[in-house]
């Protein structure tokens, strides 16, 4: 009979097979009530799971990180049950858990409406309150196909028919409704207390445009109402911070159908973009990088040799010239930098060689994947490749890591997580080469004193990498920078240096990006700061506003003084009330508003306020310049608006 070992090491003996639910009850009624699932010898199972042999058992409650996934998976089933009860002719397909929620795809004769969505959510709440017990049963594959075919659920039957014949199929249900699922699920629908349906979208069956269009209902689910409300608030805040909306309001850029996935930069947006480049150019110069530029159009044979054509050919723009020569518009910068490294004989004494480029690259993205500046087809990378000996990997990786983290702090990102991505299933190079690269990157991480989580199988096809993930002001994570150790591509492209024994040696190439895509980083910055960029980045840093036309001459003189000191300043001499002008420039997120009335002109002063409404008092243009200089040099780490 089973002996159950609990997480604290204590043991309980049972005289017959026992369920996880019964184990929880033997510990206490409170734990039984709180149980969402169990973990038996490390495997996540339902509370109805029967333990027939000795095992290590843990009761999963809402405090367990995996409880949230169980809640969301079960809520997806609740959604499907509600849809089938309200719309019996709808067919169910798949309903997976996704980040922050779940979705379920349905085939139905007409589009669901917002009113339908409200009715479905209302029915879900009724089913949750009914606290229906969740039950599980197992069928053979063929019996499961027959079962769903008889129900008229042809999509579900097609899914099951693709499963190997020997596999058993588990079905989960509540009330009279049943669905295909591996589980586990909550014990009853009463555990589902905090959920919300969010939107309806279209989706092709199996993601193939040749297949029927389905209707996808998205939702979110959380442990309790507090977490749900916090998430909905984040969604609302994200809507306000949408970079596309801010881009329109501030007249920074636009996109249009004639150039899908490419950006039309307006003057103020281009100024910010160039400020980002100028900043990075100076940081790289100080860190020993040399800036280069490689051609955007190169013979496809180079990309075949590097391995990119085989790996990314479907995403590359290829063109054939009249002489039948095949060219590719570069999707990345690394092969071009290897060509620059190869041009001339290199000695070990020259290494590390650090080559950097603000390279324009092009990658085909499906139309449905394009999203403002976040996902484009033409973008600029702050790409760098550092050629080192194997002995230099650790010291150079440490320097790169510290540079990345310091730069992120300048942009207001102090919360940075690092992930270690190891070898992917599809890769180039021998396993022992990958092992050397992975061990070197781990050693560099240890030497840099950084902690990382694992991102298994997500390395580049030529080497492992560190991924730098920035957390923004409303708690969203954005993967931006990368550091990759590549022991493969330099050899494939014939790069070498002469070592101290006059032998040819293949260099190691460290791939490094900090912004990643400048367009995407631009968007992240806009959303992180809600358009209120630090003064050093703002396209207009100050606006001089007059109260009447009597101050026009003084305002123009002040603006000229500021411009001569490099301040990005505008004047507003319109025949409008000063309150209207203040509101207009506040909405344009101008950091500093300098108001000149008769009193200020007489005293040769300015009344200074911030876009947040803080009154900084009156001061001369010279004093304002001194204080602004401190603000700009601190890159927003010390600000008058705090």
N, C-alpha and C positions, 0 to 999 in steps of 0.2 A: 504494500500500500504506500502511497506517496508521502514523502517527507518534503515539506516546502521550506526553503531557506529564504528569509526576508532580507531586505537591504541592510538592516542593522546587525545581521549575522545570527539572529535568533531563528529557531526552527519550530515548525508545527507539523505534527504527524496526523494523518487522516486515515481512517480505516477503510476508505473506499475512494475511487476517483472523485475529484472535486473540481468545481468550476472556479474561475478567478473571482467571480461574484461571491462565492461561498468563502473563499479565503479572506476577502475583504470583510465579510460579515463576521468571521471568526475573530478578527482584530477589533472591530467595533462598528456599531450602526452608523456612526458619522462617516467613517471611511467608506463604507458600502454605498452610502448615499452620494458621496463625492466622486466615486469611481467613474471614469470615462472609459477605461480600457485596462489592459494589463500588459506586463512585459514578462514573458516566460523564457528563461534562458536567453535573454536579450532580444527575443522576437516579440513584436507588438501584436497583440491579439485582442479579441472581444472579451468582455466580462463573462460571456457564456462559454468561453473556451474551456474544455475539460482537461485537467491535469491528471494523468494516469500513472506517472512515474516521478521519481525524485526530481525536483527542479528548483532553480532560483526564480523567485517571483517578486515582482514589483507592481504595486497598484498605481495606475496612471490617473492623476487628478488634473484639475485645471491649472495647477502650478507647474505641470510638466510641459516643456516646449512643444512636444509632439501632440499634446491635447488639441492645440489650435488647428492642426491639419485634420485631425479626426472630426472636429466640429465642422470645419468647412466642407469636408467630403460628405458628411452626413447632411449638411444643409443643402448641398447640391441635390441629394436624393429627395429631400423635402420639397425642393423646387419642382423636380420632375413629377413627384406625386401630385402636387397641387395643379400643375399644368394638365396632367392626365384626367384629373377629376373635373376640371373646368372645361377642358377641350379634349374630349375622348378620342377624336380623330387624329390628334397630334401624335407623331411618332417620336420616340426618344432615341438619341444617338449616344453621345458621350458627355460626361460632366466632370472634368478634372478640377483639382485644386490648382490655383495660380497664386502669384504673389498678392497678398492682401485680400484674397477671396476665392472665388470659384466662378465657373460658367457652366451652362448646359445648352447643347445644341438640339433644336427641334425641327422636324419637318412638318409644316402645317400649310393648309391651302391658302391662307391669307396672312398678311403681315400682322404681327402683334402690335397693339396700340399702347400708348401710355396708360389708357384706362384699363387695358388688359393687365398691364404690369402691376397696377395698384390692386386689382382684383386677385391676381396670383399671390402677391405678398400677403394680402389679407387672409387668403385661404391657408397659406403657410403658417401664419400665426395661430389660426384655429387648430391646425393639425399638431402644432407644437404643444399647444395648451392641452390637447387631448391626451398627451403623454402616451402615445402608442408604443407598444413594445417592438423593438427591432429584432427580427428573426433571421436566421441564416440556414440555408440548406445547400447540399452539394448534389450536382447532377453530372452525368457523363457529357462529353462534348455534344454528341449526337442528340441526346435527350434534351439538352439545353437549346440546341438549334430548333428542334421540333416544338419545344415549349414556347419560344418567342415567335416562331412562325405562326402558330395557332393564335397567338395574341394579336397578330397583325403587325408585330414590331420587326419589320424586315431589315432595317438598318442594324438592329441589335443582333439579329440572326446572322447577318453578314459578318459582323465582328467576330462572333463565336466560331463561325465556320472556318475562319482563318487560323484558329488556335489548333495546335497539334492534337490529334485524335485521342492520345493517351491521357491528356491532361484533364483533371477534374475541374469542373466549373462551379464556382460558388455564387449563389444568388442571395441577395439581401432584400428584405421587404419590411414594410410596416403597414398595418391594416391589410387591405386587399391588394396593395401595390407591391410589385416585385421588380428588382433590377439586377443586372449583371454587375458584380463587383468583387474585388479581392478583399475588401475590408482593411482594417477593422472599422467598426462604426460605434456610435454611442449606444448605450443600452436601450434608450427610449427617446422619443422625439421631445420629451419634456426637458432634455438637457440643452436644447437649442433655444436660447433666450435672446440673443442679440444679433440680428441680421438685418440686411437691407438690400433690396434689388436696386441696381444702379443704372443700367442702360440695356438697350437692345441693339444688336448689330447683325450684319450678315456674315456668313461663313460658308465656304464650299465644303461639301462632304469630303472628308479625308484631305482637306486643304488643296484640292485639285480643281482648277477653274473649269475643267471639262465635266465635272460632276454637278449634281443639283445644288442650288443655293439653299442653305438652312438658315434658321433664325437662332441667334446666340443671345441668351439672356445672361447678363453678368450680375453678380451679387457679391456682397462682402459679409463675413460673419466673424464674431469675436467672442471671447469668453464671457464678457458682461457688457452692460449698457454703457458704462463709463468708457471702456476701450472703443466701443462702436462710435460713441459721440466724438471722441478724440480723433478717430480716423476720418469721420465725416467733416470735422472741422479742418483737418489737413487737406482734404479734397477741396473744400471751399477756398482755403488759402492758396492752394496750388492753382486754382482757376484764376484767382486775382493776379498771381505771379506768372502766369503763362507768358513765356518770352515772345510769342507771336503777338499777343495783345499789347505787351509793353513796346515791342518794336513798332507797332502801328501808332501808338500814342505818342511816342518820342520821335517818330519819323527816322528810324534807324536803318531799316532794310525792308525789302519785300521779295516775295517769290511769285512767279507766274507760270502759267501752263506752257508757254513757249520755251521755257528752260527748266523742266521739272528737276528738282533736286539741286538747283544752282541758285546762288544768292545775288540779288541786285542790291548792292550796298549804297545807301544814301550818305551824304556828307558826314553827318554826325556819327552814324554807325561805323563808317570807314575810319574815322578818326580814332574811335575806341579800338577798332581792330588793329590799326597801326601802332597805337599805344601799347597794346599787348605784345606786338612783335618787337617794338623798341625796348620794352622792359626785358623780354626774354633774351634779346640779342646782347644786351649789356651784362645780364647774369651769366650767359654762356661765355662771353669774352673773358670775364673775370675768372671763370672756372677753367680756362685753357682750351676752349673750343675754337675751331676755325670754321668760318661759314663758307659753304660751297653751294653750287647749284648744278644739278644734273638734268639732262634733257627730259622733257615730258613724253616724247615719242621715241621709242627704241625698238629695234628689231625683236620680233617675237622669239627668236632663237635664244636670246639672253634670258627671257622669262621661262623658257622651257628648261634651260640649263640650271636656273636657280630653283626650279620646282614650283614656282608660282603659277605657271600656265596650267599644269596638271591639277593643282590644288584649287585655284581661284579662276580658272578659265571662264566659267559661266558668268563671273562678275566683272570681267575685264572688257574694256572697249578695244576692239581689234579693227584694223583697217588694212585693206590691200591696195597697194599703189599700182599704177598702170604697168609697171614692170613685174607685177605679180609677186612683189615682196611683201610679206606680212609684218605689220607693225602693231605695237600695243601702246596705248596711252597708259602711263605708269599708274598702277594702283597703290604703289608704295615706293619708298626711296632707297631701300637697302641695296639692290643690285647696282644702282648708279653710283653709290658711295664706294662699293667694292671696286668699280672701274677706276675711280679717282685714286683709291689706295694703290691699285696695281700700276698706275702710270708712273714708272720710275722705280728704281731699285730701293727697297726699304731695308733699313738695318734695325736690329733689336734695340739699338741705342735711341731710335726715334720714338719707340713705343712708350706710353700710349699715344696714339694718334686719334684725336677727337674731331670728327667731322659733323657739322650741323647744317641743317637746311630747313627753311620754311618752304617746303615743297608742296606744290599743288598736285593733288592726286585725284583720280577718277575711279569710282567703283559703281557698277550697276546695282541699284537696289530696286526691288519690286515697287511699283507705284503705291501699293497699300502700306508699305513700310515707311515711306517718306513722312517726316514729321518736323516741320519748321526747320530750324537750324540743328536740331538734335540728330536727325537722320537725313543726310543729303547724298548726292551723287558726286558732287565736285567740292572738295574741301582742302584745307591747308593743314599740314602737320608740322609741328615743331620737332622734327625728327632729328635724331643724332645717332651716330654709330661710332663706337670707340673700339679701336683695334688694339688688342693687348696680347701679352703672353699669358699662358695659363697661370703663371705665378702672380700676375698682376690682377687677376679677376677679383680677388677679395678686396684689395685696397681701392680699386677703381669703383667697384660696386658700392662700397661704403660711401665714397665721395658722392656718387650719383644719388644714393638714397637720401643723404643729408641735404643735398641741393634740392631735391624734389620737396621734401617736407618743409624746408625753409621758404621756398617759393609759394607753396600752398598757404602758409601762414600770412604772407603778404596780401593774399586775396581774401582773407577772412575765413579760411578753412583750417581750423585747429583740430577738428575731429577727423582723423584719417585712419582708416583700417587698411591692413595689407594682407593680401591673399597670395599663397604660393600655388601656382598652377603647374602641375607636372605633365609628363608625356601624354599626348593624345593618342587615340587608337590609330589615326592616320598620320604618319610622320615620315620624315626622311632621316637617315643615319642609323648606325648600329646601336644596339641596346647599351653596350658598354660605354659608348660615347655619351649617350643620354645620362647614364649613371654619373659619369664624371661631371657633366654640366649641372645636374641637379645637386650633387654634393657640394660643388663649388658655390652655387647660389645659396644653399642653406648655410654654408660656412660664412658667406658674406653677410647674410642676415644676422647671424649670431654676432659677428664682429661689429656690426652697426648697432647692435643692442635693440633690434626691433622684434616684436612679436607678430606672428602671422597665423592665419587660419589656412586650412588646406582647401584648394579648389581642384579636386582630382580630375585628371584627363583634359584640362583646359589650357594646356601650354600651347605655344605656337607650333606649327608643324616642323620647325627646325630647332626648337629649344625650349626649355622651361622658362617661366617668367614670374616676376613679382607684379601684382596688380595693386595699384594704389586707389582706394575707394574713398571719396570725399562725402562727408555727411553735411547736408545743407541746413539752412535755418529752420526748416519745417520737418527735419528728420528723414529726408529722402537720401538714398545713397547713389552716388554717381562714380562709376569706374572711369578714371581718366588716365593717369600715368601708368607706364609699364617699364620694367627693366627685364630684358631677356638675354640669356646667355646662349650664344650660338656657336657650336663647334662643328657645324655642318656646312652652312652656305659659303663661307670663305673658300673652303676646299673645293666645293662644287664649281665655283667660279674662278678657280685657279689663282687665288691670292696667296702670296707668301712673303716672308721676310728672311733676311740672312741672320742667323744666330751668332753667338760669340765664337762658335767653332767653324764658321763659314759654311754652315749647312742651311739648306732651305727648310723653313718651318712654316706651317700654316698658322696664321694668327687666329685668336678667338675674337669674335665680334660681339660686342655688347650693344643691343638695340635699346634705345632710350627715347621715350617721349614723356613730356611733362603735362602740357595741355592736352595732348592727344590730337584731336581735331580742334583747331582754333574756333571754327564755327560753333561746334558743340560746347566748348568751354565758354564762349561768349554767351550762349543761351543759358548755361548753368549759372554764370555770374549774374545775369539779369534776374533769374528766378530766385537765386539765393539772397540777393539784395533788394528784391522787389522793385528793380529799376533804379533804386537809390544808390547808385554806384559811389564808392569812395571818391573824394574830390580829385585825387590824382588820376582817376580813370574817367571821370565825368566829361562828356563832350563840351559842356558849358559849365565852367566852375563858378562863375559869378555873374549876376545880372545887376546893372545899375538902373534904378527906377526913379523917375521924377514924379513930383506931385503936380506941378504945373509947368508950363513952358518956360517959366522964368529960370528954371534950373537946367535947361537943356545944355547950355554952354559948359556949365560946371560938370554935368554928367559925362559929356563927351571927353572933357579933359581928364577926368578920373579914369574913364575907360582906356584912354590912350596910354596913361601911366601904367595901368595894370597890364595892358597888352605888351608894352615894351619890356616888362619883366616876365613875359612868357605865360601870363594868365589867360585862360580861355574865357573871354568876357563878352557880353552883349549889353546893349543899352535898350531901354524901353521908354521912348519919348512920346508914346501915343497919348492922345487926348482922352484918356480914360482915368477913372478913379484909381488911386493907388492900391486900394483893397482888391480891385479887379486884377491889377497887374500882379500883385503878390500871389493871388490864387493861381493865375495862369502859369507863372514860373515855378510855383510849388508843384503843380500838376506835371510840369516838365522835369521835375526832380532836380532842379538847379540847386547845388549845395548851399550857396550863399547869396542872399538878396541884400543889396546895398541901396538904401533909400536916401534920396537927397531932396529935402524941402528947403524953405527959405532959411530956417535956423541953421541947418547943416551947412548950407552954402556960406552964410555969414561967418561961421566958425571954422570953415575949411575942414569939415568933418563929414562922416557918413553914419547913418543909422543902420546897423548890421543885424540881420536875423538869419536863421537857418531855415531850410526847407521843412524841418520838423516843427517850426513855429517858435523856436527858442530865440529870445531877444538877447543879443550879445552886447547891447549898448552902443554908444557912439564912439567913433575912433577915426583917426586920420587914415588916408589911403596907405600911408607908409606903415602905420601900425597894423592895419589889416594885412598888408603884404607880409610882414614879419610873422604874424600868427599863421597865415596861410602857408608860408614856407615850412613851418614846423609840421603842419598837418600833412603837407605833400611828402615831406621827407620820411614821415612815420608810416606812409602808405596806408593811412586810415586806422592805424592801431591806436592812435591818440586822436580823438576827434572832438570838436566843439559841440557836436550834437549829443554826446553822452551826458 
